[in-house]
Amino acid sequence: MKNNQGAILIVDDDEDINLALSMLLRPHYKSVFTETNPYHIPRLLRQYEPEVVLLDMNFSKGRSDGKEGLSWLGKIKELEPGKQVIMMTAYSDVSRAVEAIKAGAADFIEKPWRNEKLLATIHAVFAL
């Protein structure tokens, strides 16, 4: 059963992650869009008007500090202060999650994710 809620934008440099998330979310949400290049985020926010953005924390090979994702989170919040952003990373720890939340993220998901937890997190963020 599809949820009546609006669009989700997934921004992750790994096409397999984007595909897996898209396949998981499409049956539950009205619109799901994916992007591998974070530099397209400003245009995609205008074009698709997503209610929720799932944003990876690392985009360059060899990076695991999360600074790229936090920078893009800041840019999203600058462009659209009320936008709900869920950060995602395979390199998680409590301090990184706290840093993301303090920077304005609505929540934080570890990769690999559990489908039920991811769906519950997104549903909760839509309710904000």
N, C-alpha and C positions, 0 to 999 in steps of 0.2 A: 504494500500500500504506500503510495506516494504521499509525502508530507506536503502541505500547501505552502510551506515556507519557501522563500526565494532562493537566490543564487549563492553558490559557493565557488570561490576561486582558489585553486590549489597551485602553489608556486614552489616547485621542487626541481632541482637540476637533473634528477634521475627520472627518466621517462618511464621506467618500470614502476616507480612509486606513484607517479601521476596516473598511470593506467590502472594500477591496483586500487587506488583511492577512488578514482572515477567509477570503476566497476562496482565498488562497494556502496558509494553514495548515490549513484543515479536512481536506483529503485526507491530511495527514501526522500529525495529532494527534487524540487522542480527543475533546477538548472545547475549543472556542474561544469566548470571550465578549468582547463589546466594550462600551465605555462612552465617552461624550463628556464627562461631568461628573466631574472628579476628586474632588469632594466625596462621591461614592458609593463611593470606594475602600474605606473601612473595612467597609461592609456587604457589598460584593462579595467581599472577601477571606474573610469568614466564610461567605457563601452558597455560593460556588463552589470555595473552597479551591484556587486555582490554584497550580501548582508554579512557574510563570514569569509575570512581569508585564512586558509591553512598555509603557513609560511615556514619553509625550511630555514634552518639557522646557518647552514654552510653551503656555499655555492661553488667555491673554487677547489680544485683537486688539492688534497693534502691539508685542507683547513678543517679544524675541529673546535675552534674556540668560540664559535657562535657570533662573532662580531659582525659578520656580513648580514646575517638575519636580523640582528638587533638594529643595525643601521637601516635596513629596509623597513623594519617595524616603525622606527622613528619617522621615516619618510611617509609611510602610510598614515600615521597619526597626524603628521603635519598637513597632509592633503585632506584627510577626512577624520577629524578627531574622534568621532563616534564609531568609527569602523571597528568591528569585532575581529580580532586576529588571534588565531591559535597557533602557537609556535610548535615546530616539530624538529626533532633531532635524534640521531643515533648515538650522539655523544653527550648523554645527559648526566647531570648530577644535580643535587639540590640547589647549589649556588647558582647554576645556570638557569634553572627554572625560576628561582626567586628574582634574578636579574631581569628575566623576560617579563615577569608579572609587574615588577616595579617600573619597567619601561612602557607598560601599557597593554601588554598581551592579556587577553581574556582567560587563557589557559595554556597548558603546555602538554604535549603528547610525546612520549618516547617511541622511537622506531626500534625494533618492530612493534607495532601497536596490536592491541587486542581489538577486534572489530566491535564487540559490544561496548567496550569502554570508549572507543573513538566516537561511535554513534551517540552514546549518552552525553559525551562532552560537547559535541556539536549541537545536539538538541538543547542542552542547558545554555549554551552561548546564544543560540537563537532567541531564547527566552529573556535574555538580558535587555 
